[in-house]
Amino acid sequence: MKIPASATRHQWAGWRRWCFPVLALLALAGCGSVQPLRESFRATTPHERYAESLREAGLEGTALGRDWNAAAERALDAPHPAPLPFREAGYFPAEEPHAVGYRFRAARGQRFTAQVELEGAAPPRVFLDLFEVPQDTARPPTRVMSADTTSLTLTWEPRQDTEYLLRLQPELLRAGRYAVTIRSQAALAFPVDGRDSRAIGSRFGAARDGGRREHHGVDIFAPRGTPVLASAAGTVTRVDETPRGGRVVWVRDSERGLSLYYAHLDSQAVQPGARVQPGDTLGTVGNTGNARTTPPHLHFGIYRRGEGPLDPYPYVHPVRSPLPPPAADTAGLGRWARVAARETPLLSQPAQGTATARVLPRHTLLRPMGTSGSWHRVLLPDGTSGYVAIRSVEPVSRPIRRTTVATGVALRDGPMPAAAMIDTLRAGTSVTVLARFADFLLVEGTGGRQGWITE
């Protein structure tokens, strides 16, 4: 943990012996050159290749190298919730290895995009990795994909409903601000011209024939003759007329391996073997086959070999939830602040009504590390993380009060009894109180030296 002023200088004294080799390594990495990999390691991702470069430079066994690897693991072990669509502005400190993880749920049928934007003329190199969370909690997350450090964008479609972890980690000894966005959209184009999922009148799984069978698709109602469109790029595999489906067209989705079924058409506009792109006309809406007693509609079905019919709704339903507004206040990211209100809840997610981890009394020291809408993601001096309302936080620059030390007390570099002692304050010493945490006060004495004393 970083403590302001004097404590920071104290920490840097222990880091100087690592700076020169690390900076040399960073200069080498910044030029796009990496140490040759050992054949036995077989690093494949930018994150793994950077970790290997630390090994090659002899830094893996140092405190700095161990802390960088430990930060990467903590980001996976204790990720922050990211309700979708999600956007957060964040900060990476330079003085300590740091990584951040975001956990979210993804539904099959949606296409997801995670993007990181870096601020500044010379931002740090950042490693972006996506992991799938296994249902067996005893197993570690499985890496799914990694971004190139020059693009920092990932796009994917899950095969099953599952949870994911997105990890961001910068290179060593480089600070920087970033913005991360995670959003989703329907994986397929809507198959009826001028309509959307609000035109769906019968959903997947609905009873048919008095409960003897289930509906293996969705019915999209539109006037007779409305164009029916290809939902994905692929090949027309079948154009036919059947007693149940009437005039039908089958398209093999070349990207996902899905079979797309268009039924009850009034007319068919393609031939078997034709290549189609999203938006190409396959035919027109009708009510042929066993739909002749119903209003015109398209029966749209999706099939996957080995699974059978899939629910088409999430594949064509657009996500209408807007992204949270841009962060309201990013100026204080990475700087120590304190609770301004009499007390404020530390929440588990950036939303009202979520679980409260603890209640923070007035003047509690905290460090905003991320901002999403009207919420700060904060880090407490004991390593606890959570969310507080931006309006409940203020800078520590303005003193709370002045106090006089009655007896000689230890000035420490952290709010805990085992923290290193910076100095001993003599009886009668006057100090300015800036913040508090637990039973400790953050104070500033003559000459601007800061540290912690017992309250």
ABEGO torsion letter per residue (X at the ends): XBBBEAAAAAAAAAAAAAAAAAAAAAAAAAAGBBBBBBAAAGBABAAAAAAAAAAAAGAAABAAAAAAAAAAAAAAABBBBBBOBBBBBBBBBAABBBBBBBBBBBBBGBBBBBBBBBBEABBBBBBBBBBBBBABAABBBBBABBBBAAAGBBBBBBABBBBBBBBBBBBBGBBEBBBBBBBBBBABBBABBGBBAAABABBBGBBBGGGABBBAEBBBBBBBGBBBBBABBEBBABBBBBAAAEBBBBBBBAAAGBBBBBBGBABBABBBGBBBBBGBBAEBBBABEAAAABBBBBBBBBBBBGAEBBBAAAAABBBABBBBBBBABAAABGBBBBBABABBBBBABBBBGBBBABBBBBGBBBBBABBBEABBBBBBAAGBBBBBBAAABBBAABBABBBBBABBBBBBABBBAABBBABBBBBGBBBBBABBBEABBBBBBBGGBBBBBBX
